[in-house]
Amino acid sequence: MTILSSEWQTPLAVASRDLRSGMDLWRMLSCTGDLFLPRRLEHWADHDASAAVERAPGPKPPDAGYPMLSEVYRLTERGMRLRDEGLPRLTDAPSLPIAGTEAYSASAPWVLLADGRLARP
């Protein structure tokens, strides 16, 4: 969320902006694949009634096969607060399946301890 702003951006623009600013997102996308980004933005936009991310139609139609250009996204005021202050509750973020578990899962929370071990609170 740190690379998003109140300006409308396609997933491609978000990834390109990150490439110019330090490549943190590109490092993650090298592990997850590039389609992870538009899907994760969809998760954030669909998460709840007071979503942190807004979505609108992009420059290419969704059925034309351009997932990185078919929608645009921007942070809402709530999204800017979450970006700047962090998540007060796990349920403020949409869950994310990773390697057989789920990040941001209220039903099965895991935390990363300072020594690198995973634990349930």
Secondary structure, 3 states (H helix, E strand, C coil): CCCCCCCCECHHHHHHHHHHHCCHHHHHHHHHCCCHHHHHHHHHHHCCCCCCEEEEECCCCHHHCCCCCCEEEEECHHHHHHHHHCCCCHHHCCCEEECCEEECCCCCCCEECCCCCEECC
